[in-house]
């Protein structure tokens, strides 16, 4: 059995006072406490070691008995206690499961259990004692972490908002304790005018808590799907409107689509390609921050001309005073 140097585990000298030992233990407990290192087996093992060392060195009788072994035992890997020590016992608690939380070295010298191991938690300000007395350490209930999922919406759905049903896969522990995938359906209220990248919070639908703590939250990150007619620029939507040359030159009344239904738009005469007209309040967002729809003019010309059409274009060319390249 290997000798365990409790002073070395706590980083104190053999002449350290009880206050120095307690201070060293609390510092290490902050670092290795299971509450602050979830699912970290090495941290939990280290915490048990320093808890065991403190269990002995904080108790005057146990420390005296431990010190009687002398420094010679530090150099031997196979430790055998002096005759008579195998029947020494100290009553009390210990880690969950009786003395199983202590090493064989401790059990051989001091018997099963121990006179009360550390039990406590951590407050916002740091270390807080939950009591020194039997029962072992206990994890305080901890809220589960938040999770995030991408939620795709069409532009029309984002504009209108409303109630949506979504199906998610989550990992849960089965009756046998083995993790398995579970399908759940949630009702989501999508705010009208929600934008790409915004998040919807679903309280209590995130990862499970520890030691009976509440679940975290689930955040749905909105991803807008491409639209066949509209492009999105922050809160605004943009529609490319194709016009014939004579519509652009003479003006026209054109029925255009919006996310809120078709509207009639007056095209002023003489408008150029690339110019934008605004339809107020037909974009994304809400309230004072609701965006607009912009109609971008795209003048089109025919690819194929009949003989009569060509003659008319040539006549227009010969009679027109318009010079597009003069600045």
Residue pairs with C-beta under 8 A, 6 or more apart in sequence:
1 78
1 79
1 80
1 104
1 105
1 108
2 77
2 78
2 79
2 105
3 69
3 73
3 74
3 76
3 77
3 79
3 105
4 49
4 52
4 53
4 103
4 105
4 106
5 74
6 52
6 53
6 56
6 57
6 66
7 13
7 14
7 16
7 53
7 57
9 49
9 50
9 52
9 53
10 21
10 24
10 25
10 28
10 50
10 53
10 54
10 57
11 24
11 28
12 20
12 21
12 24
12 57
14 67
16 24
16 57
18 58
21 54
21 57
21 58
22 54
22 58
25 50
25 53
25 54
25 58
25 118
26 127
28 46
28 50
29 47
29 50
29 51
29 118
29 120
29 127
30 36
30 122
30 126
30 127
32 43
32 44
32 46
32 47
32 50
33 43
33 47
33 122
33 137
34 40
34 43
34 44
34 47
34 137
34 139
35 121
35 122
35 139
35 140
35 142
36 122
37 43
37 44
38 142
38 210
47 137
48 95
48 101
48 102
49 103
51 95
51 101
51 117
51 118
51 137
52 101
52 102
52 103
52 106
52 114
52 117
54 118
55 62
55 102
55 106
55 114
55 115
55 116
55 117
55 118
56 62
56 63
56 66
56 106
56 110
57 63
57 66
58 132
59 90
59 115
61 90
62 90
62 110
62 115
65 85
65 88
65 109
65 110
66 109
68 82
69 81
69 82
73 79
79 105
79 108
81 108
81 109
85 108
85 109
86 108
88 109
88 110
88 111
89 110
89 111
89 112
90 110
90 111
90 113
90 114
90 115
91 113
91 115
92 113
92 114
92 115
92 116
92 134
93 113
93 114
93 115
93 116
93 117
93 133
93 134
93 135
93 136
94 100
94 101
94 102
94 112
94 113
94 114
94 117
94 134
94 136
95 101
95 102
95 117
95 136
95 137
96 136
98 112
98 113
99 106
99 107
99 111
99 112
99 113
99 114
101 117
101 136
102 110
102 113
102 114
106 114
113 134
115 134
116 132
116 133
116 134
116 135
117 134
117 135
117 136
117 137
118 132
118 137
119 130
119 131
119 132
119 133
119 135
119 136
119 137
119 138
120 127
120 128
120 129
120 130
120 131
120 137
121 128
121 130
121 140
122 128
122 140
130 138
138 211
139 210
139 211
140 211
141 209
141 210
141 211
141 212
141 213
141 214
142 209
142 210
142 211
142 213
143 209
143 213
143 214
143 215
143 216
144 206
144 207
144 208
144 209
144 210
144 213
144 214
144 215
144 216
145 206
145 207
145 216
146 206
146 207
146 216
146 217
146 218
146 219
147 206
147 207
147 216
147 217
147 218
147 219
148 199
148 218
148 219
148 220
148 221
149 168
149 218
149 219
149 220
149 221
150 220
150 221
150 223
151 166
151 188
151 200
151 220
151 221
151 222
151 223
152 223
152 224
152 225
153 190
153 194
153 222
153 223
153 224
153 225
154 224
154 225
154 227
155 224
155 225
155 227
155 230
155 232
155 237
155 259
156 227
156 259
157 164
157 190
158 190
158 193
158 194
158 195
158 196
158 222
158 224
158 284
159 192
159 193
159 259
159 260
159 284
160 192
160 259
161 189
161 190
161 191
161 192
161 193
161 194
162 189
162 190
162 192
163 187
163 188
163 189
163 190
164 187
164 188
164 189
164 190
165 185
165 186
165 187
165 188
166 185
166 186
166 188
166 220
167 183
167 184
167 185
168 183
168 184
168 185
168 186
168 218
169 181
169 182
169 183
170 181
170 182
170 184
171 179
171 180
171 181
171 182
172 179
172 180
172 181
172 182
172 208
173 179
173 180
174 180
186 202
186 205
188 200
188 202
188 220
189 200
190 200
191 200
191 286
192 286
193 283
193 284
193 285
193 286
193 290
194 200
194 222
194 284
195 222
195 224
195 232
195 234
195 235
195 284
195 285
196 222
196 223
196 224
196 232
197 221
197 222
197 223
198 221
198 222
199 219
199 220
199 221
199 222
200 219
200 220
200 222
201 217
201 218
201 219
202 217
202 218
202 219
202 220
203 217
204 214
204 215
204 216
204 217
205 215
205 217
205 218
206 215
206 216
206 217
206 218
207 215
207 216
208 215
209 215
209 216
224 232
229 239
229 257
230 237
230 238
230 239
230 259
230 293
231 237
231 238
232 238
232 284
234 291
235 283
235 284
235 285
235 289
235 290
235 291
235 292
236 283
236 284
236 291
236 292
236 293
236 294
237 259
237 282
237 283
237 284
237 291
237 292
237 293
237 294
238 276
238 293
238 294
238 295
238 296
239 256
239 257
239 258
239 293
239 294
239 295
239 296
240 296
240 298
241 254
241 256
241 295
241 296
241 297
241 298
242 298
242 299
242 300
243 252
243 254
243 267
243 271
243 297
243 298
243 299
243 300
244 299
244 300
245 299
245 300
245 301
247 254
247 267
248 267
248 270
248 271
248 272
248 273
248 297
248 299
249 269
249 270
250 269
251 266
251 267
251 268
251 269
251 270
251 271
252 266
252 267
253 264
253 265
253 266
253 267
254 264
254 265
254 267
255 262
255 263
255 264
255 265
256 262
256 263
256 264
256 265
256 279
256 295
258 279
258 282
258 293
259 282
259 293
260 282
263 279
265 277
265 279
265 295
267 277
267 297
271 277
271 297
272 297
272 299
273 297
273 298
273 299
274 296
274 297
274 298
275 296
275 297
276 294
276 295
276 296
276 297
277 294
277 295
277 297
278 292
278 293
278 294
278 295
279 292
279 293
279 294
279 295
280 292
281 290
281 292
282 292
282 293
283 290
283 291
283 292
283 293
284 290
284 291
285 291
302 309
305 313
